């Protein structure tokens, strides 16, 4: 079975990124239906029988492959052809080098590198540097980058559309408090790294309030909101770029 590797920060990130990617595939391939996807590929982590891998676990995963499959990563000095790698560039290189090794025995054809920027735009630069280093190398590997500005919740808020009078009231309340639309300008909300001040301005808090902490309601934001709407509202959060 063809595999698409998923590298994320959490399970929620994996669910959001893969579902959005599936919707784009169905949109772009006229003859493809969502129900058919399972017959063409599967989402996988670096380790078999997993559906995704987390950035924080890359080193221990690599170590296990060294011990079990005699994996020997190429020597890496932290520099690419474009100069020193930015933040996350080195981690992405580790992932891509490991995938190249795994391609010897697994039919891996693509990888999603999903990351929250969390006020660190250099993360996107580092990921793109790593992709450039591996561009055109055999065997073929599609490297898709998704960087949420500032975090995943910003993408989810891009897809929030009030469905009831109660939700409209909640949204209007947020508009009054923030003085901007948290769905159209979710990139302006704060991330956890901002500390404990102004919790009500943080994307996690706003999303929790608008969805009444209902995960199913969150899912609707990326599963049911039209891709056209998501592309329109996600220009500054990195979602538009991910969906194109």
N, C-alpha and C positions, 0 to 999 in steps of 0.2 A: 504493500500500500504506500502511495506517495504521502510524504509527511511535510507539514509546514510547522516549523519550530516557533514557539512563542516564548519570548523573554520579557517578563514584566516585573512589577513590584509587588503585586498581590493577586489573589484570585479574582477580585472584583475587576481589576485592570484587564485580566485575561478575558473575562466574560464580555466586557464592553468592547475591547479591541477586536476580538475574533468575530463577534456578531456583526459589527460594523463592516469588517472586511468581507464577510459572507454576503452582506447586502450589496456591497459594491460589485462583487463578482457576478452576482445574479443580474445586476443592472447592466453590466458591460457585456455579458455573454447572452445573446438573445435566446438561444435554445436551452439555457440552463435554468432549472427550477431549484428552489431552496431545498426541496426534498431529495434532490439528486446529489447534493454536495457530498454526502457521506460515502458515496460510491467512487468519488474521484480523489479525495485526499482526507487526511485526518490531522487535527491539531495535536502537536506533541511537545513534550519538554525535551531537554537534552537526554535525559534518561528514558529508556523505553518504558512503556506502560504508564507514562505520565502525560498530562495534557498541557503543561506549561512548566517553565522553570523561572525562579526568581533571581534577580540580579544579586541579591545578598548571598545566594548559594552557589554562585559560579565557581568560586575557588574550591570548596569542598567537593563539588561535582567533578571538577577537573581532577582533583586528587584521587577520587575513586576510580576514574578511568585510567589514571596512571597505574594504579595498583591492580586493576582487573583486566585491562586491555592493553597494557604496556604503552599507553599514550605518552608521547614525547613531544610536547609543544615546541614550536620553533623558537629560537632565541629572540627575545623582544626587548628593545632598549628604550621604548617609550617614544620613538620618533617614527614618523611616516614620511612619505615622499614630499608632503607639504609642510614638514617641520614637526615640532613637538606636538603630541596629541593633546587636545583639550580635555576637560573633564569628561569622564565616561568613555573616552576614546580607547584607553587601554583595556578597560573592561569589555568593550565591544570587540576589540581585537581578539581577546581571549575566547570569547564566544564564537566568533567566526572561524578562528583557527581550529577550535574543537569541532565545529560542524564540518569543516573540511575533512577532518579525520573520520568522523562518523559517516560521511558520505561514501566511504569505501564499502560499507556493508548495509547502509540504509538508504532508501530512496528519498532523500531530503532535497526538496526543490525550492524551498523558500523559508525565510525567517522574518518574524516580526520583532523589531526592537522597540519596545514601548517604554517610555520614561516620562515621569513628571519633571517639569523644569524647575519648579519650586524656587523661583527667583534666580536660577542659574542658567541663563541662555547659552552658556558655553557647553552645556551638556549636549544640545542639539548639534553644535559644531563638531564636538568630539565623535558623536555617532556618525555624522556624515563623513568625517575624515576616515573612519574605519571602513565605511562602505566603499569609499573611493579606493582604498588600499586593496580591496578584494574585487573590485569591479573588473569583469572580463576574465577572471581566473577560472580555469576548469576545475571541477565540473560546474555546470551552470547553477547559479544560486541567486534567486531574487531576494534582495535585501530591502525590506519595507520599514521605514522609520516613522514612529508616531510619538510626538512630544507634546504633552498637554501643558498649556500655559494657564494657570500655574500648576494645576493638577487635574487628575481624572474628573473630579466633581465639576470642573468648569465645562468639560465636554457634555456631561449629563445635563447640566443646567441649560446648555445651548439647545437641548432638545425638549425642555420643559415647556408645555403649552397648557394653560389652565383648562381643565375639562369640566369643572363644575363652578357654581357660584362661590362655593366655599374656597376653592383653590384661587379663584380670581381675587377674592378678598385678601387671601394670604399674600398673593403676589403684589397687590396694590399696597399692602402694609409694608412689604420689603422695599418697594419703590419709594415710599415716603421716608423710610428710615435711611436708606442708602443714598437717595437722590440720584440714582441711576438704575437702569433695568438690569437685574442680576442674571438674566437669561441671555440678553443680547450683548452684555458687557461683563460676562463672568470672569474675564481675565483681570478685572479690576479688584476682584475680591481677594482677601488675604489667604495665605496658606498657613499650615500649622507652625512653620518656622518663624512666623511673625510674633510668637509668644502668646501670652495669655490675655493681653489687652484686646479690647474690642472683639470679643468672641463672636458677636453678632455679625461682624463683617467677614467672617471666614466662610469659604466656599462650602466646607462640610456642614457648618451650622445652617447656612441658607438652604442648602439642598435638603437637609433633614427636616427643616421647618416646612418647606413647600410640599414635600412628599409625606409629611407627618410620619417620618421615619419608616416608610413602607418600601421595602426593597422592590416589590413587584411594580410599584408606581415608578420607581427609578428606572427599571428595565424598560418600561414603556417609552421612556425618553430617548433611548437609543435603538429600540427595536421597532417602534411604530411611527415615530416622527419621521416625516419624509426626508430623504437624503438632500433634496433641494433646500429644505428649511435648515438642516444642519450645516450645509455648506454656506448658507447666507449668514447664519449667526456665529459660525465658528472661525471666522477669518482671523481673529486675534488670539484664539486659544490653541491654534495648531490643528484644529479638527478639519478645517477646510483642506489643508494640505494633505492630511492623512486620507481623506476621502477622494482625492483626485489622482 
